[in-house]
């Protein structure tokens, strides 16, 4: 017997909504929960709920299986999300790098792409500062 043998087995909520390959949280409002899907932000989530006639203040756990299916079909039909979107973005960046245009070169070197200064700052793109010997002044 395992460590927790005398504990009652917790029942998984049968209404765990899995949309576009993502388990969306059941205790959150529908609009908020949909934003957990890559490629759906607050505006698109609101658009989906109004199009399907689902009240935004309802919780995911209160949705029927039919409503979850409607949401899933609406997302599949009208939006590029998750794996497809990530692949599309990666292909766009790869295309820029292959073209060897300015933005592609910045991606290749791991520097900021959108014109930010690099003399100071830019640590997110450049990584941890590397000390240079004899650079004190």
C-alpha positions as CSV (number, residue, x, y, z in Angstrom):
1,X,0.0,0.0,0.0
2,X,1.1,3.5,-0.8
3,X,1.8,6.4,1.6
4,X,-1.7,7.8,1.3
5,X,-3.6,4.5,1.3
6,X,-6.4,5.5,3.8
7,X,-7.0,8.9,2.1
8,X,-10.1,9.1,-0.1
9,X,-9.4,9.2,-3.8
10,X,-10.1,12.8,-5.0
11,X,-12.5,12.8,-7.9
12,X,-11.2,14.9,-10.8
13,X,-13.8,17.4,-11.9
14,X,-15.3,15.9,-15.0
15,X,-15.8,19.4,-16.4
16,X,-12.0,20.0,-16.9
17,X,-12.1,22.0,-20.1
18,X,-9.4,21.1,-22.5
19,X,-9.3,23.5,-25.4
20,X,-6.6,23.7,-28.1
21,X,-4.5,21.2,-26.1
22,X,-4.5,23.3,-23.0
23,X,-6.3,22.5,-19.7
24,X,-7.9,25.8,-18.9
25,X,-8.5,26.6,-15.2
26,X,-12.0,25.6,-14.0
27,X,-12.5,28.1,-11.2
28,X,-11.8,31.2,-13.3
29,X,-14.2,33.3,-15.4
30,X,-14.6,32.1,-19.0
31,X,-13.0,35.3,-20.4
32,X,-10.0,35.0,-18.1
33,X,-9.6,31.3,-18.6
34,X,-9.5,31.5,-22.4
35,X,-6.5,33.8,-22.2
36,X,-4.4,30.8,-20.9
37,X,-4.4,29.7,-24.5
38,X,-1.4,31.0,-26.4
39,X,-2.8,33.3,-29.1
40,X,-5.9,34.4,-27.3
41,X,-5.8,37.6,-25.3
42,X,-8.5,39.6,-23.5
43,X,-9.9,41.1,-26.7
44,X,-10.2,37.8,-28.5
45,X,-11.6,36.0,-25.4
46,X,-14.3,38.7,-25.1
47,X,-15.1,38.4,-28.9
48,X,-15.5,34.6,-28.6
49,X,-17.8,34.8,-25.5
50,X,-20.0,37.4,-27.1
51,X,-20.2,35.6,-30.4
52,X,-21.3,32.4,-28.6
53,X,-23.6,34.2,-26.2
54,X,-21.8,33.1,-23.0
55,X,-22.0,35.5,-20.1
56,X,-18.5,36.7,-19.3
57,X,-18.9,36.4,-15.5
58,X,-19.7,32.7,-15.7
59,X,-17.1,30.3,-14.4
60,X,-15.6,27.5,-16.6
61,X,-16.9,24.8,-14.1
62,X,-20.4,26.0,-14.7
63,X,-20.2,25.6,-18.5
64,X,-22.0,22.6,-20.1
65,X,-20.1,20.1,-22.2
66,X,-22.0,21.6,-25.2
67,X,-20.8,25.1,-24.5
68,X,-17.2,23.9,-24.1
69,X,-17.5,22.1,-27.4
70,X,-18.8,25.3,-29.0
71,X,-15.9,27.3,-27.7
72,X,-13.4,24.6,-29.0
73,X,-15.0,24.7,-32.4
74,X,-15.1,28.5,-32.6
75,X,-11.3,28.6,-31.7
76,X,-10.4,25.9,-34.2
77,X,-12.4,27.5,-37.0
78,X,-11.4,31.2,-36.6
79,X,-8.1,31.5,-34.7
80,X,-4.5,30.4,-35.0
81,X,-3.5,29.3,-31.6
82,X,-0.9,27.3,-29.6
83,X,1.4,25.0,-31.7
84,X,0.4,26.4,-35.1
85,X,1.0,30.0,-33.9
86,X,4.3,29.2,-32.3
87,X,5.4,27.4,-35.5
88,X,4.3,30.4,-37.6
89,X,6.2,32.9,-35.4
90,X,9.3,30.7,-35.5
91,X,9.1,30.4,-39.3
92,X,8.8,34.2,-39.6
93,X,11.9,34.7,-37.4
94,X,13.8,32.0,-39.4
95,X,12.8,33.8,-42.7
96,X,14.2,37.1,-41.4
97,X,17.4,35.3,-40.4
98,X,17.8,33.6,-43.7
99,X,17.2,36.9,-45.6
100,X,20.1,38.4,-43.5
101,X,18.1,41.6,-43.2
102,X,18.9,43.9,-40.3
103,X,16.1,42.4,-38.1
104,X,17.3,38.9,-38.9
105,X,20.9,39.7,-38.0
106,X,19.7,41.2,-34.7
107,X,17.8,37.9,-34.0
108,X,20.9,35.9,-34.9
109,X,23.2,37.9,-32.6
110,X,20.6,37.8,-29.8
111,X,20.4,41.6,-29.6
112,X,17.3,43.8,-29.4
113,X,15.4,43.8,-32.7
114,X,13.2,46.9,-32.4
115,X,15.7,49.7,-32.1
116,X,16.3,49.8,-28.4
117,X,19.7,51.1,-27.1
118,X,22.3,48.5,-26.1
119,X,25.1,50.7,-24.6
120,X,23.3,50.2,-21.2
121,X,20.3,48.0,-20.6
122,X,19.2,45.3,-23.1
123,X,20.1,42.7,-20.4
124,X,17.0,40.6,-21.2
125,X,18.3,39.9,-24.8
126,X,22.0,40.0,-24.1
127,X,22.0,37.9,-21.0
128,X,24.1,38.3,-17.8
129,X,26.8,41.0,-18.0
130,X,30.3,39.5,-18.8
131,X,33.2,41.4,-17.2
132,X,35.8,42.6,-19.6
133,X,39.5,42.7,-18.3
134,X,40.9,46.2,-18.2
135,X,37.6,48.0,-18.9
136,X,37.7,50.1,-15.7
137,X,37.3,53.9,-16.2
